[in-house]
Amino acid sequence: MTDAATAPFRFDNTYARELEGFYVAWQPAKAPAPKLLHLNRALADELGLSHDALPGDTAAALFAGNLVPEGATPIAQAYAGHQFGGFSPQLGDGRALLLGEVLDRHGRRRDVAFKGSGRTPFSRGGDGKASIGPMLREVLIGEGMHALGIPTTRALAVAATGEPVFRDTGALPGAVLTRVASSHLRVGTFQFFAARNEADKVRQLADYAISRHDPGLADAPDRYLGLLRAVATRQAALLAQWMNVGFIHGVMNTDNMTISGETIDYGPCAFMEAYDPGAVFSSIDHQGRYAYANQPPIARWNLARLAECLLPLIDADTDRSVAKAMEVIDGFPQWFADALLRGQRAKLGLRTERADDATLVEDWLALMEAQQLDFTLAWRRLADVAEGRDDVLRDELVDRAAGDAWLARWKARCAEEGGDAAGRARAMRAVNPLVIPRNHRVEEALDAASRHDDLGPFERLLAALRRPYDAVPGAERYAEPAAREITANYRTFCGT
């Protein structure tokens, strides 16, 4: 069913058109009583979607899956993946559908997809549905990441379906998320066809990925090696940004690593509070595989799995192909380290480079860990120290002597550069957020929406997350860490 009001999407669906055999055509399940809970109007405008042309009932039906937009070709994409180190040869969109692609107002191609829209042939026994809490969580974390300047998929809308979904905790209100991404191509997409020895499809997929994300490589003789390098450098930059805001993805499986370099899947993720390199929040990560400090080496491991898929394309000679691919994989740690340190210098207010800057940062992190300082606020309060208000940070220290010793080194480093203190503090506040999606505030908002049909806490938190660097009235509430006993027992869960 189509409706003229939904035509402004202006679809141009290259994946469905050019990659037949890489997906299954499918339709979303009907929702008995759709209700629009959230619409990202700014994102809708970016996509050229006229929300004024979508009256309430039409918007609810559209974003719940009851109306298939004109020009859409709903498909469930095929992909495989290593999940916690074990390979699953077939995963795929078990509760998601790619509606199609739009060219936004800036000429960028963007996927528009449903999540929680019902069973597909890839569902593997699941119900294909989603509940309100995890879908609103995608809005909060995704928009928070976007405001922090971190590449991410984004939530366009969330619609309640009017039917329950059943999880371990009982019956929960159902919902559908509409997600926007540069693409949904994953490392696991390549693995699906490589595992089946379908070399022609791996090549076809690689050519498609290049045309979509790295068109400058299209005519390069080493374009497949170039693709691997491009993905690796994007992921190095992304991981550095994650680490510099204390973000823990929680489920870095190869089906959750994008070719575009965007963050995807906000299920068992969390933001660290007291600095702890071993922090794990995911209820299903029993061995700490995806702990905070393990994220960079896991990213490298995932990229090696992509390299394995591309080896036959990189060079006909296996030994040469492996050597070329390993040069990229072995380059990842340094690309990551360089990106991380660039970000850390900015967070410290440093404008120049010194050989011992990495040691200064490492000692600062060690101080934070030893004194259990809040990761976000400790960085932020350094800007106050830059302006001469040392007590704002010193009051948080148990061992003031150790803190004073490090601060003296940092101040000396800043003094060597010169410049006015106020300008340094402003620059630091522009890269050190005050507000992040604090775990207890996210849970508070989701509980109110799921259990009490109250979107007020969600909307207020979302407004705060969209201005993470600004000390606006009311921001203090969202900047406060949770009590330590809450953080110590906090766990996140997969939405299924």
Steps between C-alpha positions, in 0.01 A plus 500: 500500500631845413383849578577818309588673825804275539645580156747768624746224596627499136650151508779380270571144609836392362548210743175332394558587137865400463545220754233245424571186701640696794164534673145372528208723403266527796221709651470646851243356738184698557462682831153485657506848657792711376593816690787736418723544805792690351586673174841658446384804308848633429605167351173477307579838348852381406343210317259728318204340674223754542356420841227758438372266229465220754203548730516315830318184399692470174836550672413241763393247237808571289756466779329197653522319165132507403563726202784409265626828357471557128823395331614276785617145434508338847772237527665295773876508443713188526813500716702272722722586795737407775305536823724500809763326289279221364401506134133490399481446123148642478361786706331762284224747575294295741286793612601776262415607149682739270226712343737662256740788447445872470725781384487760773513877455880487488507231232601224742351155451333379820333170588157511662423180690256357751603316813244294689267465201436127536638163403701444183655185350811582709321515836633164629204444731478856628179700488653780290345759727645765731380674814474872565794520741780375270366701206492824698845408627622505140368856474672620817838338443508563126406867531742537789780356286403723207512810719842392625618497138541122481395323176180310571182357363206717605140454602243671280191380682357262757141379479317287752322203346225454757588136562716338767830324447614236744845493656656351812358787703146435373273684259630835371339755266616449142659759272673547165809714447574672170877518470710706257852395401759576234449134420439174681800327340689310768809283528248220546344576161828402333536200729162361392611453140867425569397214729302354208797535264293733281798699375302679230257633759780613729645693205159641412447609859847656519440694180168621640665605829767691310249681281298594806765590756833538317425600140851636459624141502274384217768503230799428724691180413523414871147608582416201723808556713403867500154408626650302787728793587212749481283291732790454741581872519134587552475247780824627658357851514166374631655289777714793611187711535324226697791469737529874553142526627505176701256316272476122524316341207445172679446275198775558242413200288600512134137548402508821704804653327400719210692559180402869521666553839175584678406369843212254473286307749444660840394190690738407784699826484578744778714800592763445763478707819792433741796433274569127471671351194338165577147638517232267358128571517354247258311220673612254231872585499600255773870492408549873444578451132356842420620686809593867457874445455447196273310695235801606286652149472154356431457751219829381353383139534176582320691673221712187458177310435412752228849458354447123479193560285688734265820297461406342164427848365813671630749284309480176305812379681393390848829585671511849350133555585554403864808721526317802357197447723714453811674829432160666541397295801833563670470869421172530689647526854714800404217671311284454807772618739564812292130586485459433870792722598381782273170494683668479839725797426191703416330383819807616696493837326829438318551657161850369426657155501770378738658157511401440861132598459392135495667449838324806639167356386576152631588642841177703503297188424688307769418779746134485403494124546679502835275772639183372331427832336202534271640475148284773345511752783872460569583608144243779517634635828847537356358799312415657836855432618629670184322814622654472845217325684700200618268406785224396262712197415712472816188458714437172316844361582569258781876533455548871439878476491488264202246724330699814563815339359328414173326839477835674542638305201195581290509869589868516411424338164224756435725787606760395245244559227385836629157640417229638724339280761144591403554401138653170603206427731248580225678266259502225761128537576430470127641145498433381856126447543310590812199282414514142374226234501550410866381145550268574792337791316446287191338226708286755683370637169436156349321375810267800498418448132460121517320459830316826545444623143684818599734641236586812700827367652603364159440832326681703767800268495510506120502880503796499742691242295471715190712770673772290665763773521278781632455588866136601453253530788385154602803323354633433851238231556619306197870551575489341845640146525292224651574380850791253495284212617269554202786511251664192650192289433388658172443260211371551148307249294443410139159622382401152386 
